[in-house]
Amino acid sequence: MQTAKSRRKVAPATTENGESGDKLDQILLSAAVANGEDLGPFIRKAFASGKPETLVHHLRHFSRSKEAEIEDVCKAHYQDFILAVDDLRSLLSDVDSLKSSLSNSNSQLQSVAGPLLTSLDSFIEAKNKCQNINLAINSSKICVELMELCSRANVHIKEQNFYMALKCLEMIESEYFSETPSSTIRRMLEMKIPAIRSHIERLINKEFGDWLVDIRLVSRNLGQMAIGQASASRQREEEMRMKQRQAEEQSRLSSRDVIYALEEEDDEGFAEIGEEFDLTPLYRAYHIHQTLGLEDRFKQYYFENRKLQLTSDFQVSSMTPFLESHQTFFAQIAGFFIVEDRVLRTGGQLISKMEVESLWDTAVSKMCSVLEDQFSRMQTANHLLLIKDYVSLLGVTLRGYGYPVAQLLDVLSKHRDKYHELLLSDCRKQISEVLQADRFENMYMRKEYEYSMNVLSFQIQTSDIMPAFPYVAPFSSMVPDCCRIVRSFIEDSVSFMSYGGQLDFYDVVKKYLDRLLSDVLDGALLKLISTSIHGVNQAMIVAANMSVLERACDFFFRHAAQLSGIPLRMAERSRRQFPLNKARDASEEMLAGLLKKKVDGFMTLIENVNWLADEPPQLENEYVNEVSIFLETLLSTAQQILPSKVLKRVLQDVLSHISELIIGALYGETVKRFTLNAIMGLDIDIKSLETFAENQASLLPEADTTQLKNALAGARQMVNLLLSNHPENFLNPVIRERSYNALDYRKVVTISEKLRDPSERMFGTFGSRNYKQNPKKKSLESLIKRLKDVN
């Protein structure tokens, strides 16, 4: 084996030319041996060549050469070796003398140290005893302190002060376990400490389990209380808004400015709710598990149990109608998330915000699913409104705790159309019942509160002065009853649209109000008018009702605007035409039709007119007297019931009908011929009717009186044309448009042909007129001829 210093290698000597091969082999072999190389090749070569003796010879030669070298080395160091041996001999004598000295010293030391060693042994024995005693004392102290800790831990466990018990166990493990001298006590601690921890864990888990059971009932009560406070807050807000609307109304009607400010909500309600439930058992369990090193496991355990509770809260009983159970259902969920909000804010890391959001997303999805299912089954608007109101209160409550509720409000908005369709259906039934129950009699109000309830509350009064009581209203009971139904519809509609996430909802309320008025109420009134009106008095009451309802419609739209929280001026700008115009027109047509029938009966007396009179009559014809008496009687009754505008339109229609009947009599087959004297009698009749129209100036504006008189324009123009000295002016477009615009030229032709020539006796009698009538006759003949040519 070679050392760090490499063994010297012998280089092969250079052979001269002519040296034999044996000499070369010997040199190579010597070099290989000297260098420690493998001799295998040389041996195989020797045996291969059959000359192993040569190899042995070379090896022996190498051995002899080395012996000579060794001998030379020994000779070189011989003198030094002799000198070293001499030095060793001199040193040996010195060692012998030292040995004798040491032996003597040892004998002396033994004689002196004997007693000392005996004392030392005694000291060491006493010291060991003292150490053992101190060790026993310290061990006793440790055992006493350990027992005190164990006793203290037992007391804490008994008093359910688990945290202190665990701290005692931690102290035992950290400070006393390794120092305890007794292996028995150590073995006992090794067995009991884990058992005690497991026992504490079981106890705290049982306490936590009891809390989980209790918190469900607490959550329900908590949710109901929170939603109740939200409802009370909403009620206060509504009261303040009502005061604000009253102030606005007063300021609109007077110069006084009354201002109310809405109170700002505070969070005291939520703070009070927070005091209603105790999370101490939960936090205690969490703290104990943290101390046990089981924090993550308890977090997971808490989250899974609460998730299971929430899933259980989602169960909707099929045995109880949802209308009866929806408050409990939503209150339970609201209470659950109020608790979770408190745990998130005050529980450290017990539950994360992401986990709470996950629970909330699950709850919102389930609540939306339940609402979709329940709303699809409901067929009563009030039921849908009750649930919507409670859900909106739930949204307000939980929004106060930071939970997003837009998805819930979207579900409510999604069912807006269905709710209003159900509400319209309910109102249709109620209106039908009201109209069927109406007796078409003027309402009789004995007390002021009745007037306030039936008139002032709908702003349908015609004067701000309180009437004397008892008071007979110019409408029947159907008016305030229908107004109450419409007002209730508006309030229910606004209630459904309010707090639903949509701030500007007046247009929606107005759209459905238009439908209620123009489709439902107008349709019901049309049906009533066409099927149940059988007399003039009834028709007059219905026409008066329509006029009152027209004022009520203004109130309806103002009321909807106020409840929707928009300025009245905006509502007034968006107002459309009277939504009950079809029923109004039908009622007036019905009244006018009934009056026309009455008039038709009196107008049959026109057959008694002497159409071939030889002399002009001095007084009105009989039919006009009867018609005038009827109109005067009608007017005395109608002016107490009908508004002036309605009365004007009805009278105008009746007078126009009388005018048409007069022309119809002249145009019809009954009158074959007539004289100018008969036309003069008609002129007196028409003047009588015109006088009747002019006499209404005390009841109607001047313009309306003129329109009443113009209703007789057809008959008046026909009489004027027949009595005119220049009837050919009818052919002048300008004159015809100014004086005869109500005449049909075909009727003019037919009627003019019936005019009879005066007899010679008549001309002789009225010689002064004979000269004038002949030109008139010629003018009429010319007019008739030209009209026929035009035709």
VEXDRENDO-345546 format. One record per residue (C-alpha): x, y, z. Coordinates in steps of 0.05 Angstrom, whole numbers, plus 5000, padded with zeros to 4 digits. Example, Ala and Ser with C-alpha at 12.3 -4.5 7.8 and 13.67 -1.06 7.14 Angstrom:
REM residues 2
524649105156527349795143
This chain:
REM residues 791
500050005000502950674981503351265031502252005018509452044997509751654933514451064932520551194890519950864822525950564788526350734716528850184670535950274647537150414575540049824538545749904493545949634423547848914422545448734493541848074498534347994508535447674576538848284602533048704579528048254612531848274677531849034676524349064662522848564717527148944767523549594750516749264757518348974825521449624849515350014827510449504857507349344791503648714772508448144754502947734720505147914649512347694664510147034694505446884636510947064586516046604622511346014622509146164552516346154528517945534569523345884609520845954680527945844706530046494674524646864712526946544778533946724762532247444750528347484815534147204854538747684822534148254842533847994914541447974919541948674893537248924947540848565003547048924982543549584986540849425056547749245079550449895052545150275091546549915156553950055150552450795140548550835208552450375252556250895291549951275308546850635335552750505382552251205410544851125424545950485463551050845507546151405522540850895542545550565592547151225626539851395630538250725662542450885723538951545732532351205730534350715785536151285831529551645817525751005832528950955901527151675916520051575895519250965938521651335999516951915985511251435978512551106044512451776078506051986042502551346062504151436134501752156135495352086090492251476124488451866178486652386126483551876081479451606139476752306153475452416079471351776074467152006133466152696101464052406035459051946068456052516107455752946045452152406006447052336062445953096062444853095986439952525992436152896046435953536003433753125943428252815985426053496009425953785938422353175913417253245968416253985951415353815877410353275895406653745942406254295888404353775837398753515881396454225893396154345818392353695808387553875863386654575834385354275765380053815796376754415828376754805763373754215726368454135780366854885774366954815697372655305694375754905638380755415614384155455683384054705688387654655622392655175643394054755705395254155661399954555616403854785678404254065703406953835635411854415625414454515696413353885737412853295691420353235677421953425750417552915782422152415818416851865822416151435760409451205787406851915789409652045719406151435692399751665727400452355695401852055627395251685632390852205666392752845631390252625562384052325595382652975631383353365566378652885531373752965588374053725583373053685508366853255517364053725569365254355527362454015465356153835503355554555526356654785455351454295430346354565480347955265454346755045383339854795403338255425442340755905389335555665339329755895384333656525401334856655327327456615312325657105367331557535347329257555274322157725294324558275339329158575287323858555232318858845282323559425295324459525220316859535213316160045269321460475237317860435171311360625205314661235236317361425168310461355137307461795191312662325179311362285104303962365117305362985158309763235102304163115051299263475096304064055103304964085028297464075018296564635069302065045037298864924969292065174994294765735038300666195043303365875105309665445098309564845143315664415140316863725169323463375168324062625165327562345226334061995214334261275236339461085287342560425302339960385373335059845352340459415325344559535388338659325431337858695389345058535399343858485474338357975466342857375454349057095490355056815452359056655514358255895508360555925436366656355451368255935511368155305470372355635417377355875469377755185501379054855434384355375419387655185485387054445467390454595401384054395363382255085335381754875262377554265279372754675320372055205265370154665216365554335267362055005280361355175206358554495188353454495245351055195229350555015156346254405175341854855218340955345161339154775114334054545165331255255169329855225094324654685103317754935086312154535118307054265069301954195126301654935142299855465090305755895073301656515089301456285161308656045166312356555123313857025182316956455222320756215161323856885145324857095218328856455230333456605172334157335192335957145264340956635238344857165199344357685254347857175299353057025245354357765236355857825310360257215308364057485248365258155281366957925352369057195345376157295323377556795267372056315286368556425220371056795159367557315118367856845058364256295096358756775118357957015047357556295024351956165075348356795054348756614980345755944996340256265037338556784984338256254930333655824973329156404994328556624921326655914901321455874957318556554938318156374864314555734881309756044931308256654889306656214829301255874870297956484901291556744872290057284923293257964917292858104992296657465008302057654958302558354988303158095059308957645041312158184998311758685056314958185104320458015054321958755043322458845118327158255119331258595066331459255105333458885168339158475138341559055095342859405161347758845177351258905110348058335072346358454998338858354986338258584913336757874890330857814938328058484915328758264843324157684857318958164885319558614825318958014779311957874806309658594802305158464742301957844773300458224837297058784800293158314757290557974820289158654851285358874789281358234792279558354865277659074850273358854791269358404838268758934891266559464840261458994811258558864880258359604895254859774831249859214839248259454910247260184889240060414893241061034849238961504905242362124931246661984993243862245058249162465108247062635179253662785212259963165195264262545201260062215146261262815101268662795117269062045105265062045040266662725009272663085039277062465042276662424966276663174953270263144913266963734948264864314904265864824960270564895019264665115063261964575108254664455089248864435138246763755162243163325146246263385077243663085012249562944967248863024891251162304881249361604902253161124949256960814891261461424886264861394955264760634953268360624886273061164910274860744970276360154925280760574880284260904938285560224969288259994901293060584899295460464969296359724958300059854893304660364925305659894984307859334937312359794897315360134958321659864990322659394931329159684906325860154855325860874877321761204821315660764813310161284801309761114727308360394745303060574795299961064746299860534691295960054733291460604760289760784688287960064676283560034737279860664718279560594642278659844638275559594702271460174730269660464663267659784637263459634698259960304693258560184619255459514636251359834691248960384645247059894590243459394635240859724698238460424681230960434672228761144687230561874680232061954754236761364754240261614691240762304722244062024785248961624743250762234701251662634765255962074793260462104731261562844742263562724814268062144793271562614746273663044805275462414843280062194787284162824797284762634870286761924852292762144811294862664862294262144917298461644877303762184865303962374939304661654961309961534908313862134934313962564872311963304867304763434848306863884791310163294757303962874766299563424738304063484677303362754662295862724671291862454613284562554594278862334638279561564641271961464650270061854588266561264556262161154616260961894623258961964550254661344556251161604618249662274586247361924522242961474564239962064601239162454537236061854504230961764559229262504556228662454481223761894489219662334535220162904485218262434429211662314465210163054469212663184398207462714371202663294383206063654325201263254282195763704309198964314278194664634224199564614167194764944119192865514164189866114130192066584184198466604225197566344296198266824355200666314406205265714409202765044385200564524436206664084429211264654448207264794510207864074532215264044516216464704552212764464614216863814612223364194604221764674661219864094706226163714686230464324699227764424769229863724787236263664746239364304771239464004841242963374817246863504754252863964749251864554702256464264648252763604647246063954648248264394590250563804548244063414561239464004547243464164485242563454461235063474476233964154442237963914383233463304380227163754383230064154325231163524285223963294301221163964275225063904211223263174208215963344213216563824154220763324115216562704131210862394095205762634146206063354123204063384050203464124043204164724089203165464086207466044107202466154163204165474191211565654185210166294224207165864278213465444279217366084285213466254348214765544374222265594362222466284394219165984456224565454459229965964448227166374504227565754548234865694530236266424544232866374611238265894635243266464640242566454715244765724716249765704660255366154634253566594576257466164527253665544549247065914542248966104471250665374456243865164482240465664436244865424378242164714389235764964355239765224296237064704247229764884257231265624264235065654199229865254162224265724187228466334170229766064101222465924088220466614114226166974078224767474023230967233988231366483995235966443935241466703982241965984006245865853943251066363962256665983997258466554043251366694064249765954070255865844115253866444158246366354162244465664139250365214157245864714195241364564135241663974088240264214018236563564001231663694058231264424037228964193967223763713994221064184046220864773998216764373948211364274002210265024010203065153985201065753942196466243979189366253953186566833916181866963975187966994019191367473972185067883970184467894044191868064053192468503992198168864022202168214025200167953957205368353924210868103969209067373966209167293892216567473887217966993945214266453908218466573847224766583888223065923921221565613854228165863827231765593889228464913883230164863810237465053821238164573880235364013837240364183784245964143836243363483861
